[in-house]
Amino acid sequence: MSGWDAYSHSVAGRRDSNEDEILSLPLGEDGYFHGVADGMGGFKGGDVASAIVLKYAKEYLTDRFARPVRPDQLKKILRELYAGADAAVRKEQKYSPHLAGMGTTLACILAKGDKYVVGNIGDSRVYRSSGGDLIQLTEDHTYVQDMMRKTGIKPDAGVLKHYGHVVTRSIEGSKDVPDLFPRDDQWFTLGDGEGFLLCSDGLIIDKTADPESVFAGLLMGTATLKEAAEGMVSYALNAGSSDNISVVLATWGNFQRRVPQVTEPEDEGSGVVDAVEPGLPLWRKLFASLSPTVISIVVLTLLALVLAFALRSFGQPEGESDDAISANDLPIAQSESSLTTGGVKRSPLVWQPFAGHGLASAQLSDELSWSPYPSDNIMCYEVRFGGIGPRTFLDARCPLNTIEALQPKVPYRVTVVAILRDGRRIAGASRILIFR
């Protein structure tokens, strides 16, 4: 068991400034704190409130964990943290009257060894991942959540539009009381391989929906916490989030991901890749369940196809070699057999996302699009621009102005990976593009 691993990511999104604050803090020998604070008040100081709260949390917890801490003290320490942070915001408002009305949420985890408690005030959230599923541990303090709790009815679009961001509790100097979890026990116990997602409400587009399956897929289906966090932020932006977006991902012990092997396209110097292996061949899975009779029929059919292909190749007129076919014009393969032309063995034919698009360059203000992967089982797409980390998109399109790191007049190898709902990742043939 290797303890905590964590990664944090926060962006302003479509806002002019970022009022969120994030913190992952080791404490003493075996303590840890993870927190997300979403400031409220806009020009009146939402960013000030969130910064004050996490600055206070860092100072208070560092001092408190310099002394012995028992697991049964975690809830008491967390209550003191919330009360002290509320007092710090109230004090700042007293000396800076123009900041009256500022406040912030705070969702957090406080751990000692393998024991932990969760705190929440406002509408930032904490999720736990166990066995691949994400479970929300906190409850939103919002007008919409109170309405749903009382009536059991999901509000209509009009109510969500006008009241979706109304928070009923916050850290704003008014002594609002946080929720602490578990409610009935002293602590939760960490299981080896558990993961956690803490986020501001900018990640949650529809607070009455259940986005857990998408986030769980990104957490379990990416190679690193960094890729997962950036994928979640990209997902929220492309789903229409208009708020700041902050994510803290943390794992305890041996967190097991389900990341299938993906063979990246090979660069043969032309800027277009002929093909790429989509991972574990499907025929291996199918053959395991077939009877000997069916296998014999399949083998004979394949032999007949090979013979027909050989006859066609030897009888083909000169100048009509398959080598003259552009890789972008190749069809989507329906089998995984290899193709040999001119003595050169080529990889299996696969999905060509940019086939027929005639792309060579694009404006940075354009929207890049590609041919959708031919399956109804698509969860999302990952797009990589050279060495720039992958970005996640729900549809087969990417607004280039969301990729801040792109530079004009620089060639990028653009690769699209289709992520299926069963966890498979299918990489399509890439293209070299230059942006203006």
C-alpha positions in Angstrom: 0.0 0.0 0.0 1.6 3.3 -1.1 -0.5 5.9 0.6 -2.0 8.9 -1.2 -1.6 10.0 -4.8 -3.3 13.2 -5.9 -3.6 15.6 -8.8 -5.5 19.0 -9.0 -6.7 21.0 -12.0 -8.6 24.3 -12.0 -9.5 26.5 -14.9 -11.5 29.8 -15.3 -13.4 28.2 -18.1 -15.7 30.8 -19.8 -15.4 33.2 -16.9 -12.9 36.2 -16.9 -11.4 35.1 -13.6 -11.1 32.0 -11.5 -12.8 32.2 -8.1 -12.0 28.5 -7.2 -9.2 27.4 -5.0 -7.9 23.8 -4.6 -5.6 22.2 -2.1 -4.0 18.8 -1.5 -1.9 18.9 1.7 0.2 16.2 3.4 -0.1 16.5 7.2 2.4 15.1 9.7 3.5 11.5 9.2 0.3 10.0 7.9 -2.3 12.8 7.6 -3.8 14.3 4.5 -6.3 17.0 3.5 -8.0 17.5 0.1 -10.2 20.5 -0.5 -12.1 22.4 -3.1 -13.5 25.9 -2.4 -15.8 27.7 -4.9 -15.9 31.4 -4.2 -19.1 33.4 -4.6 -19.6 37.1 -4.9 -17.9 37.9 -8.3 -16.4 41.3 -8.2 -17.3 41.5 -4.5 -14.6 39.0 -3.7 -15.5 35.4 -4.4 -11.8 34.7 -5.1 -10.8 36.4 -1.9 -13.2 34.2 0.2 -12.0 30.9 -1.3 -8.3 31.9 -0.9 -8.9 33.0 2.7 -10.6 29.7 3.6 -7.9 27.4 2.1 -5.1 29.5 3.5 -6.7 29.2 6.9 -7.1 25.4 6.4 -3.5 25.0 5.5 -2.2 27.0 8.5 -4.7 25.5 11.0 -4.2 21.9 10.0 -0.4 22.1 9.7 -0.3 23.4 13.3 -2.9 20.9 14.6 -1.1 17.9 13.0 2.2 19.0 14.5 0.7 17.4 17.6 -0.7 13.9 18.0 -4.0 13.3 16.3 -6.3 10.4 16.9 -8.9 9.2 14.3 -11.7 9.9 16.7 -10.7 13.6 16.7 -11.0 14.1 12.9 -14.6 15.3 13.1 -13.9 17.7 15.9 -10.9 19.1 14.0 -13.0 19.5 10.8 -15.7 21.4 12.7 -13.0 23.7 14.2 -11.7 24.3 10.7 -15.0 25.3 9.3 -15.7 27.6 12.2 -12.3 29.2 12.0 -12.6 29.7 8.3 -16.0 31.4 8.7 -14.5 33.7 11.3 -11.6 34.6 9.0 -14.1 35.6 6.2 -16.1 37.6 8.7 -13.0 39.4 9.9 -12.0 40.3 6.3 -15.4 41.7 5.6 -15.2 43.8 8.7 -11.9 45.5 7.6 -12.9 45.6 3.9 -16.6 46.6 3.7 -16.6 46.4 -0.1 -16.2 42.6 0.3 -19.5 42.3 2.2 -21.5 39.5 0.7 -18.5 37.4 -0.4 -18.5 33.7 0.5 -17.4 30.3 -0.6 -18.2 26.6 -0.6 -15.8 24.0 0.9 -15.9 20.3 0.2 -13.0 18.3 1.7 -11.5 15.1 3.0 -9.5 14.9 6.2 -7.5 11.7 6.8 -5.4 10.2 9.5 -3.8 6.9 8.4 -6.5 4.8 6.8 -9.3 6.7 8.6 -11.0 9.7 7.1 -14.0 12.1 7.4 -15.7 14.2 4.8 -16.9 17.8 5.2 -19.2 19.9 3.0 -20.9 23.3 2.9 -22.4 24.6 -0.4 -22.6 22.8 -3.7 -19.1 21.5 -4.3 -19.0 17.8 -4.1 -17.0 14.7 -2.9 -17.3 11.4 -4.7 -15.8 8.0 -3.8 -14.7 5.4 -6.3 -14.8 1.8 -5.3 -14.9 -1.1 -7.7 -15.2 1.3 -10.7 -18.4 3.1 -9.5 -18.5 6.7 -8.3 -20.7 7.4 -5.3 -21.5 10.9 -4.1 -20.7 11.2 -0.4 -21.9 14.8 0.1 -25.3 16.5 -0.3 -25.7 19.9 -2.1 -26.9 22.8 0.0 -28.9 24.4 -2.8 -32.5 25.6 -3.4 -32.9 23.0 -6.1 -31.7 20.2 -3.9 -34.0 21.3 -1.1 -36.9 21.3 -3.5 -36.2 17.8 -4.8 -35.8 16.5 -1.3 -39.2 17.9 -0.2 -41.2 17.1 -3.3 -39.3 14.2 -4.9 -39.8 16.0 -8.3 -37.1 17.0 -10.7 -37.4 20.8 -11.4 -38.1 21.9 -14.9 -35.6 23.8 -17.1 -37.0 27.2 -16.1 -36.5 26.6 -12.4 -33.0 25.2 -13.0 -32.1 28.3 -15.1 -33.1 30.8 -12.5 -32.4 28.9 -9.2 -29.8 26.3 -10.2 -26.9 28.2 -8.6 -28.7 29.4 -5.5 -26.7 28.1 -2.5 -28.5 27.8 0.9 -25.3 27.4 3.1 -21.8 28.7 2.7 -18.8 30.1 4.5 -19.6 33.8 4.5 -19.3 34.9 8.1 -22.8 33.9 9.0 -22.0 30.8 11.0 -23.7 28.3 8.7 -23.1 24.7 9.8 -21.4 22.2 7.5 -22.3 18.6 7.0 -19.8 16.0 8.2 -19.7 12.4 7.0 -20.3 9.6 7.9 -23.2 11.0 9.8 -23.6 8.1 12.3 -20.0 6.8 12.7 -16.8 8.4 13.7 -15.0 7.8 10.5 -14.8 6.0 7.1 -12.1 3.4 6.6 -10.0 3.6 3.4 -10.0 0.5 1.3 -6.9 -0.3 -0.7 -7.4 1.0 -4.3 -10.1 3.5 -3.5 -10.3 6.8 -5.4 -11.9 10.2 -4.8 -13.2 13.1 -6.9 -13.6 16.5 -5.3 -15.1 19.2 -7.6 -16.6 22.6 -7.8 -20.1 22.8 -9.3 -18.7 24.0 -12.6 -18.0 20.3 -13.4 -21.6 19.4 -12.9 -23.7 20.7 -15.8 -27.1 19.3 -14.7 -27.3 19.0 -10.9 -30.4 16.8 -11.2 -28.7 14.3 -13.5 -26.2 11.5 -12.7 -22.8 12.3 -14.4 -21.0 9.7 -12.3 -20.7 7.1 -15.1 -18.8 9.5 -17.4 -16.4 10.6 -14.6 -15.9 7.0 -13.5 -15.0 6.1 -17.0 -12.4 8.8 -17.2 -11.0 8.0 -13.8 -10.7 4.3 -14.5 -10.0 4.5 -18.2 -7.0 6.9 -18.3 -3.4 6.1 -17.5 -2.8 8.9 -15.0 -4.7 11.2 -12.6 -3.6 14.2 -14.7 -5.2 12.8 -17.9 -8.4 12.0 -16.0 -8.6 15.5 -14.4 -7.9 17.2 -17.7 -10.4 14.9 -19.5 -13.2 15.8 -16.9 -12.5 19.5 -17.3 -12.6 19.2 -21.1 -15.9 17.2 -20.9 -17.5 19.9 -18.8 -16.4 22.7 -21.1 -17.7 20.9 -24.2 -21.0 20.1 -22.4 -21.6 23.8 -22.0 -20.2 24.7 -18.5 -20.1 28.5 -18.0 -18.5 28.4 -14.6 -15.0 27.9 -13.2 -14.2 24.2 -13.1 -12.0 22.6 -10.4 -11.1 19.0 -9.9 -9.1 17.2 -7.2 -8.4 13.5 -7.8 -6.9 11.4 -5.1 -6.3 7.7 -4.8 -5.3 5.5 -1.8 -3.1 2.5 -2.1 -3.0 0.4 -5.3 -5.6 2.0 -7.5 -6.4 -0.3 -10.4 -7.2 1.2 -13.7 -8.8 -0.6 -16.7 -6.8 0.9 -19.5 -6.6 -1.3 -22.6 -3.4 -1.3 -24.6 -3.6 1.3 -27.5 -1.2 1.1 -30.3 -0.4 4.6 -31.4 -0.3 5.4 -35.2 3.2 5.0 -36.7 4.8 8.0 -38.5 6.0 6.9 -41.9 7.1 10.4 -42.9 4.0 11.3 -44.9 2.0 13.0 -42.2 -0.7 10.4 -42.6 -0.7 7.0 -40.9 -1.8 4.0 -42.8 -3.4 2.2 -39.9 -3.2 1.4 -36.2 -4.1 -1.8 -34.2 -7.3 -1.2 -32.2 -6.1 -3.4 -29.3 -7.0 -7.0 -28.5 -8.3 -8.8 -31.6 -12.0 -9.5 -31.4 -11.6 -12.9 -33.0 -9.7 -14.2 -29.9 -12.7 -13.4 -27.7 -15.2 -14.9 -30.3 -13.3 -18.1 -31.0 -13.2 -19.0 -27.3 -17.0 -19.4 -27.3 -17.4 -21.1 -30.8 -18.0 -24.8 -31.3 -15.4 -26.8 -33.4 -17.9 -27.0 -36.3 -18.4 -23.3 -36.4 -14.6 -22.8 -36.2 -14.1 -25.1 -39.2 -16.6 -23.2 -41.3 -14.9 -19.9 -40.3 -11.4 -21.2 -41.2 -12.6 -22.5 -44.6 -14.3 -19.2 -45.3 -11.1 -17.3 -44.5 -9.1 -19.7 -46.8 -11.5 -19.1 -49.6 -11.2 -15.3 -49.2 -7.4 -15.5 -49.1 -7.4 -17.6 -52.3 -9.8 -15.1 -54.0 -7.6 -12.2 -53.0 -4.4 -13.9 -54.4 -6.1 -14.6 -57.7 -7.2 -11.0 -58.0 -3.8 -9.7 -57.1 -1.9 -11.9 -59.7 -4.4 -11.0 -62.4 -4.4 -7.2 -61.7 -3.3 -5.0 -64.6 0.0 -3.2 -64.3 -0.3 0.2 -62.8 -3.3 -0.6 -60.6 -1.4 -1.7 -57.5 -3.0 -1.1 -54.1 0.1 1.0 -53.2 -1.4 3.8 -55.3 -4.4 4.2 -52.9 -4.0 7.0 -50.4 -4.3 6.0 -46.8 -7.0 8.6 -46.3 -9.1 6.9 -48.9 -9.0 3.4 -47.3 -12.3 2.1 -46.0 -13.1 1.2 -42.5 -12.0 -2.4 -42.0 -14.6 -5.0 -41.2 -11.9 -7.7 -40.5 -8.5 -7.7 -38.8 -6.6 -9.6 -41.5 -3.3 -8.0 -42.7 -2.9 -6.6 -46.2 0.3 -7.3 -48.2 1.1 -5.1 -51.2 4.3 -4.8 -53.2 6.0 -7.1 -50.7 5.3 -4.7 -47.9 3.0 -5.9 -45.0 0.7 -3.1 -43.9 -1.2 -2.9 -40.6 -4.9 -3.8 -40.3 -7.1 -1.2 -41.9 -9.0 0.9 -39.3 -11.1 3.9 -38.6 -9.9 7.0 -40.6 -11.4 10.0 -38.7 -10.0 12.6 -41.2 -10.6 10.6 -44.4 -12.1 12.8 -47.1 -11.8 16.0 -45.1 -8.9 17.4 -47.1 -7.3 19.0 -44.1 -3.9 20.6 -44.2 -4.3 23.7 -42.0 -7.0 25.5 -40.1 -7.6 28.8 -38.3 -7.2 28.7 -34.5 -10.7 30.1 -34.4 -12.1 27.2 -36.4 -13.9 24.1 -35.1 -12.0 20.9 -36.0 -14.3 18.0 -36.9 -13.8 14.4 -37.8 -15.7 11.4 -39.0 -17.5 9.7 -36.0 -16.4 6.3 -35.0 -18.9 3.9 -36.6 -20.5 2.7 -33.3 -23.4 3.6 -31.1 -21.3 2.6 -28.1 -19.2 5.8 -28.0 -18.8 7.5 -24.6 -16.5 10.3 -25.8 -13.4 11.2 -27.9 -9.9 12.0 -26.8 -7.9 14.3 -29.1 -4.1 14.8 -28.8 -2.3 17.6 -30.5 1.3 16.5 -30.7 2.8 16.7 -27.1 -0.2 18.6 -25.8 -2.2 16.4 -23.3 -5.4 14.8 -24.5 -8.6 16.8 -24.5 -12.0 15.0 -24.2 -15.0 15.8 -26.3 -18.5 14.4 -26.4 -19.1 14.9 -30.1 -16.9 14.5 -33.2 -15.8 18.1 -33.1 -13.3 20.3 -31.2 -13.4 24.1 -30.9 -9.8 24.9 -31.3 -10.0 28.0 -29.2 -10.5 25.7 -26.1 -6.9 24.4 -26.6 -5.0 27.3 -25.1 -1.6 25.7 -25.8 -1.9 25.6 -29.6 0.5 27.8 -31.5 0.2 29.2 -35.0 2.5 28.0 -37.8 3.5 24.9 -35.8 2.8 21.5 -37.2 0.9 19.2 -34.9 0.2 15.5 -35.3 -3.5 15.3 -34.4 -4.7 11.9 -33.2 -8.3 11.0 -32.2 -9.1 8.2 -29.9 -12.7 6.9 -29.6 -13.5 5.8 -26.0 -16.2 3.2 -25.9 -18.6 2.6 -23.0 -17.0 -0.8 -22.3 -13.7 0.9 -21.7 -12.0 0.1 -25.0 -10.0 2.9 -26.6 -9.7 2.9 -30.4 -7.1 5.1 -31.9 -7.7 6.4 -35.4 -5.2 7.3 -38.1 -3.6 10.8 -37.4 -3.0 13.8 -39.6 -0.4 16.6 -39.6 -2.1 20.0 -39.3 -0.7 23.5 -39.2 -2.8 26.2 -37.5 -2.9 29.9 -38.6 
